[in-house]
Amino acid sequence: MNEAKFWKIIGLFDVKQTDSLAIMKNAIQVLSELEITKIEAFTDILAEKLFVLDAEKYTQNLDKPISVDDFLYVRCFVVANGEAYYQEILQNPEKLEDSAFEPLLSLPDLAFEQKTNQEFLYITKVSYETYSNAEGWKEAGIISPLHALLND
């Protein structure tokens, strides 16, 4: 799995649909047909993309206050809208929309379950949870509880 394949799978989203499962149906199918190691690699790339967006500068135009979960779901929206939008937001954080797509987080799980009839119990190499990217929040003076514990 490489980034090009990752973005191709994300590009399979049917944005004309209104139901999240219907939106992701084609992507789930294609991902479920890959080897388990490729599903894991897809999950790592997804986590990495969300991690990169985990920074204070991407909250500039969002309704405040925003919960840690809501900010994660906004970052999911960015990734779900494809590589061009993702790159646009990286270059212009102020263009980030206050829209969310939480179901993106379940895409690898659904593909794995479809493939194996088992629960996906994979831990990504980086955390996508809000405040995991300590560098992204340094200027705001925010240190996550996890980073505080690790640096004591």
N, C-alpha and C positions, 0 to 999 in steps of 0.2 A: 504494500500500500504506500503510495506516495501522495503528495499534495494534489497533483493533477487528478488522480483517481478519486481522492477525497472530494474535490470540488465537482467532479463529474457526477458523483452520487448525490451530492447536495443539489446539483442542477436538475435532478430528476423530480424534485418537488413539483407537484401540480398545484400551482397557486390559484387556479380557478376554483378549486374546491374550498369548502368552508369548514369541513371537519378535519381536525389535525391528522387523524389516521389516514383519511383519504388523500390529504396533501402529501403524506410521507409514504404512501403505499408502494409506489415504484421503487423508491430508495430502499425501503425495507426489503423488498423482494430481491433486488440486486445484491445488497449487502449480505443477505442470508445465504446467497449462493456462493459466497467466497469462503475460503478456509478460515477457521477460527482465528488463526494468527493475524489474518488480514482484518477481521472484525475488531480485534484488540488494537491493531495499529490505527484503524479508523478512529477508534475511541480515544487513543492518545493524541491524534491530530486534532480532534474536536476539542479535547481538554486544553491543548496548547493554544488554539485559536481563542478560546474563551478566557484563558489565563492572560494572554496579551492584552485583551480588552479590559481587564480588571485593573483599572487605573482611575484616579480621581479626575483626570482631564476629560474622560468620556461622560462625566456626569453634568457638565456645564449647562446643557439645555434641557435636562430632565426635570420633571416636577419634583420639587423637594418638599418634605423629606422623602427619600426612596429607601425602601427596605433592602437588606442584603439579598433576599430572594428575588425581589422585583428587579434589581439591577442585574442579577444573573440572567433572568428571563429576557431582559432587554438585550443583553449581549448575545443570547441565543438567537434573537430576531436578526441581529446583524449577520451572524454566520448563516442562518437559514436563507437569507436573501442572496447568497452566492458570493463568489470571489470578488467580483467588481465592486459590489457594495461594501464588502469587508475592507478592501483596499482603500476605497473612498473614505470610510470612517477612520481608518488608521491615519490617513493623510489630513483629514479634516474632522477632528473629534466634535467640533461644534455642530456638525450636520447629523449627529446621532438622533434618531427619532425616539420618541417615548412610546414605543410599541414593543410587544413581547411575543415570544414563541417558546414557551416552556417545553412543549412536547419534543423539541429537538433533543433534549437530554435522554429521552427514552428510545431514540432511534437505534442505537447499538443493541440495547436490551431486547427490543422487539425482534430485531434481525437474528440475534443469537437464539432467542426462544423459538423462533420459527424454524431455525436450522436444527436445533438439538432437542426441543421440548424440555429444556432445562433453564433455570434461572441464570442470568449472566452475573457472575461474581468476580468481575475484573476491576482491579485498582489501577487507575491511570498513573503515569509517571509524574505528572504535575496535577495539582488541584485546580479545579475551575471555580471553586467557591469564592465568593466575594471576599476581598481583603487577603487572598492567598498571595497575590503578587505584591510583595512588600515594597519593591521599587516603585510600583505604580501609585502607591499611596504615600510615599515618603514626604513629598512636598506638602501634602495635606496634614502631615503629622499623625497619621493614623497607622497604628501598628496592630495587626491582628492578634488575638489571644494566642494563637498557635506560634506566631513569630516571637511574641513576648516570652513564651515558655522556652522555646528553643534557644533564645539568646540570653537567658539568665545564667 
